[in-house]
Amino acid sequence: MRVAANTTHGAAPILPGATLGIFGSGQLGRMAAIAAARLGYRVHIFSPDAQVPAGKIQGPAGKVQSPAGQVAPFETVADYDDADAIAKFAKAVDVVTLEFENVPALATETASQFAPVRPSGQVLFTTQDRLREKRFLQSIGIPCTQFAPVTTADELQTAVQQIGTPAVLKTVAWGYDGKGQAKVDSAEQAEQAWEQLDRQPAICEGWVAYDCELSMLVARSPSGEVAAYGPIANQHKNHILDLSTYPAPELAPIAAQAGEISRAIVEKLDVVGIICVEFFLTTEGRLLVNEIAPRTHNSGHLTIDACATSQFEQQIRAICGLPLGSTEPFASAAMINLLGEVWQQGEPNWQAALGDPGVRLHLYGKAEARTGRKMGHITVLAASTDEATRLAQSAYQALAR
């Protein structure tokens, strides 16, 4: 899905040969760095956490290497509150983007004095806080889950009375993959649920009966050109994405609506870069926006193999002001996450999983496998979504043989 430009920021394109800065050093930064290198850019990673466990291999001359740092020529290891390090980093690059939405305001404000930051600090300000995000969606008429703020015990009781039960308490900040959430089954249980969140500022959201979770990935350039992938159908286990499929024929009836909502969000936020809009499709057939992630997204990893332009290349094109690429898939695709649990019985059986020549394996270079930690993914292309899913699941099961 591609839409012609309708606005302009008057920014000159940042051409291949330039140096791109990325806040964050995990797998999203790694895959963005690989895509940038293919386009002829150099990448400089700003890594707030590049500690390698004892006994693990480090980089040249003992350099600690993060997943992204392993594939980028430059890496600064410093905290996000180190203004001097951030200033030096930003002076060395032509544009700054991110792989992690919870970059503190100090970091983006400091970097923006020396290089454009895309998406901007204002986009992060809105999306880093669930309450601000919900109020933004409400202000532009986008349907989302019912919500109420919770900062005091009185507000908690008022919120539960207003929203009803079951409900979900979510911290307003620092939540992902189900972290910072607690279900509220009854008004009497609300205080206990808030205690689980250490009584942090939160929102109370209404419980949604849904048929499907889906996502749209939307890129926007400085000129206002917009391109979107999706809808992508997603299945989760223990609040962590397990399986994504694209295209999703069952979502065809709501594809246009999901695209319109996502485009409205990216334009109203004045995004330059790429964002993911996560939706619930309710049992009544309504689309509700769940969250906005101002970055590339786990559900879009299948675009590396399924599309002419991956979400990571699209991110680079968007922040550099290059024409956006095609989002059309070559075939039906299924992606399965590989979490740390896959390593519980030792090294996975890669030979068995890769016995099908159509299986694409992507590992993230992380030093230590832990329960719930995203270590990699596999993608399979096929003539249909059902066939791609079957083959991906078969390859996944082969890892334990």
MOJO-V832411 format. One line per field, one symbol per residue. ss: DSSP state (H for helix, E for strand, L for the rest). psi: psi as a letter, one per 40 degrees, with the letter a starting at -180 (. if undefined). burial: + if it has 9 or more other C-alpha atoms within 8 Angstrom, else -. A space follows every 10 residues. Layout:
ss->???
psi->???
burial->???
This chain:
ss->LEELLLLLLL LLLLLLLLEE EEELLLHHHH HHHHHHHHLL LEEEEEELLL LLLLLLLLLH HHLLLLLLLL LLLEEEELLL LLHHHHHHHH HLLLEEEELL LLLLHHHHHH HHLLLEELLL HHHHHHHLLH HHHHHHHHHL LLLELLEEEE LLHHHHHHHH HHHLLLEEEE ELLLLLLLLL EEEELLHHHH HHHHHHLLLL LEEEEELLLE EEEEEEEEEE LLLLLEEEEE EEEEEEELLE EEEEEELLHH HHHHHHHHHH HHHHHHHHLL LLEEEEEEEE EELLLLEEEE EEELLLLHHH LLHHHHELLL HHHHHHHHHH LLLLLLLLEL LEEEEEEEEH HHHLLLLLLH HHHLLLLLEE EEELLLLLLL LLLEEEEEEE EELLHHHHHH HHHHHHHHLL L
psi->hhhiieihef hiihiidihh hhhifadddd ddddddddee iihhhhhegf hhiheihiah fehhhidddd eidhhhhiie egdddddddd deidihaieh efhidddddd deeeihhhii ddddddeehd ddddddddde fhhiiiiiih eidddddddd dddiiiihhh idifhifeif ihihdidded ddddddeffi hiihiihhhi dihiihhhih ideehhiiha ihhhhihfeh hdhiihigde eddedddddd ddddddddef hhaiihhhih hieeeihhhd ihhfiiidee deeddeidhi ddddddddde fiiiihehid iiihhhihid ddedeahigd dddedheehh hhiefidhhi hehhdaiiih iididddddd ddddddddde .
burial->-+--+--+-- ---+---+++ ++++++++++ +++++++--- ++++++++++ -+-----++- ---+++++++ ++--++++-+ --+-+++-++ +-+++++++- +-+--+++++ ++-+++++++ +-++++++++ ++++-+++-- -++++-++++ +---+++-++ --++++++++ ++--+--+-+ +++++-+-++ +-++--+-+- ++++++---+ -+++++++++ ++++++++++ ++++++---+ ++++++++-- +---+--++- +++-++---- ++++++++++ ++----++++ +++++++-++ ++++++++++ ++++++++++ ++-++++-+- ++++++++++ +++----++- -+++----++ +--+----+- ----++++++ ++-++-+++- ++++++++++ -
